[in-house]
Amino acid sequence: HRQSNWVAYELTRAETMGTFPRTNYFRVDPQIPGLCALPTDYKGTDYDRGHLASAADMKWSKEAMSESFFMSNMSPQKPGFNRGIWKKLESNVRKWAVENGSIYIVTGGVLKGRLQKIGLNEVSIPEYYYKVILDYREPEIKGIGFILKNQKSSDPLRKFAVSIDEVEKMTGINFF
């Protein structure tokens, strides 16, 4: 599919307070050359290079911010989705990290079925994206999943909230 099956990371309250600016330097991940898309695969398409791990979640470190622009962290997203409902979910995730002190996040595109492709490297375009969030700290350990269609939506985020089990069924991935 020329993209990550999933990305996972911890986001802490302190990390959300970072100030390193966005770099917009999209490039191949040097640790996996030839296995992910190239920036040119997106040129002339109707798709954004959508972050799996949000760049805004990486503003705590110059290196983390820079590496969030590796193509291994990108997936084709429709602009209305990437800049709309997906951005709204990413913002809420940061809010939850602040409220809970620290959370774990796993996110990716659902890479199943016959997917359309873009670019010379035939990058798969997921029809759906997911995000699974876990607050693992006592006294209240809790988690939630989200499954969103790769399209613009003005619906409230709660419409896309599902159990983690539901995300596992859709993706075939066993989280946490």
C-alpha positions in Angstrom: 0.0 0.0 0.0 3.1 2.3 0.2 2.1 3.6 3.7 2.2 2.5 7.3 -0.4 -0.1 8.4 -0.6 1.9 11.6 1.4 4.4 13.7 1.4 4.4 17.5 2.6 6.9 20.0 2.2 8.3 23.5 1.1 11.9 23.8 1.6 13.6 27.2 0.2 16.9 28.6 3.7 18.4 28.5 4.2 17.4 24.8 1.0 19.3 23.8 2.6 22.5 25.1 5.5 22.3 22.6 6.4 25.3 20.4 8.4 23.9 17.5 6.9 25.2 14.2 5.6 23.0 11.5 8.2 22.2 8.8 6.2 21.0 5.8 9.4 19.2 4.6 7.8 16.0 3.1 10.4 13.3 2.3 11.1 9.6 2.2 11.8 7.9 5.5 15.5 7.0 5.3 14.9 3.8 7.4 12.5 2.4 4.8 13.5 3.6 1.4 11.5 2.1 -1.5 8.7 0.9 0.7 6.6 4.1 1.1 5.2 6.7 -1.3 7.2 9.6 -2.7 6.0 13.2 -2.3 5.6 13.3 -6.1 3.0 10.5 -5.9 0.5 13.1 -4.7 1.3 15.8 -7.3 -1.7 16.4 -9.6 -4.1 14.4 -7.5 -7.0 15.5 -5.5 -5.5 14.2 -2.2 -3.6 15.7 0.7 -0.6 14.0 2.2 -2.5 13.4 5.4 -0.6 12.8 8.6 -1.3 9.7 10.6 0.6 11.0 13.6 -0.4 14.6 13.6 2.4 17.2 13.1 0.7 19.2 15.9 1.3 16.3 18.3 5.0 16.5 17.5 5.7 20.2 18.3 7.5 19.1 21.5 10.7 18.4 19.6 12.4 19.8 16.5 13.3 16.2 15.5 9.9 14.8 16.1 8.3 17.6 14.1 10.7 17.0 11.2 10.2 13.3 11.2 6.4 13.6 11.3 6.8 14.7 7.6 8.4 11.4 6.6 6.2 9.8 3.8 5.9 6.7 6.1 3.5 8.9 8.2 1.4 10.0 5.2 -1.7 8.6 3.7 -3.9 10.0 0.9 -6.8 12.0 2.4 -9.4 14.0 0.7 -8.8 17.7 1.5 -12.3 18.2 3.1 -11.6 15.2 5.4 -8.0 16.1 6.3 -8.7 19.7 7.0 -12.1 19.1 8.5 -13.3 16.2 10.6 -9.9 14.6 10.9 -8.3 17.8 12.1 -11.1 18.2 14.6 -10.5 14.7 15.9 -6.7 15.4 16.1 -7.5 18.5 18.1 -9.7 16.6 20.5 -7.0 14.0 21.0 -4.6 16.7 22.2 -7.3 18.0 24.6 -7.7 14.5 26.0 -4.0 14.2 26.5 -4.1 17.4 28.5 -7.1 16.3 30.5 -5.7 12.8 31.2 -2.0 13.6 31.6 -1.0 11.0 29.0 -2.7 8.8 26.4 -1.8 6.2 23.8 -2.9 6.7 20.2 -2.9 4.2 17.3 -4.1 5.5 13.9 -4.1 4.5 10.3 -6.0 3.9 7.2 -8.1 0.7 6.8 -6.0 -1.1 4.2 -8.4 -3.8 3.1 -10.2 -4.6 -0.1 -9.7 -3.3 -3.6 -8.5 0.3 -3.0 -8.0 3.0 -5.6 -4.4 4.1 -6.0 -2.5 7.3 -6.9 0.9 8.1 -8.3 3.6 6.1 -10.0 4.1 4.0 -6.8 0.4 3.1 -6.7 -0.3 4.4 -3.2 -3.5 3.0 -1.9 -6.3 5.4 -0.9 -8.1 4.2 2.2 -11.9 4.5 2.2 -11.8 4.7 6.0 -9.4 5.9 8.7 -9.3 4.9 12.3 -8.0 6.3 15.6 -7.9 4.3 18.9 -7.1 6.2 22.1 -6.3 4.6 25.4 -6.0 6.3 28.8 -4.1 3.7 30.8 -3.8 5.6 34.1 -5.8 4.9 37.2 -8.3 5.5 38.6 -10.3 5.2 35.4 -8.7 3.3 32.6 -10.7 4.0 29.5 -10.5 3.8 25.7 -12.4 4.8 22.6 -12.2 4.1 18.9 -13.2 6.2 15.9 -13.8 5.1 12.3 -14.3 7.9 9.8 -14.9 7.7 6.0 -12.3 9.5 3.9 -14.7 12.3 3.0 -15.8 15.7 4.2 -18.2 15.7 7.1 -19.9 18.2 9.3 -21.3 15.5 11.6 -20.3 15.6 15.3 -17.4 13.4 16.2 -19.6 11.3 18.5 -21.2 9.9 15.4 -17.9 8.2 14.5 -17.1 6.9 18.0 -17.0 3.1 18.3 -15.7 0.5 20.6 -12.0 -0.5 20.2 -13.4 -4.0 19.5 -15.2 -2.6 16.4 -12.0 -1.0 15.1 -10.2 -4.4 15.7 -12.9 -6.2 13.6 -12.7 -3.7 10.8 -8.8 -3.6 10.6 -7.9 -7.1 11.8 -5.5 -5.5 14.2 -5.5 -6.3 18.0 -4.8 -3.1 19.8 -3.3 -2.8 23.3 
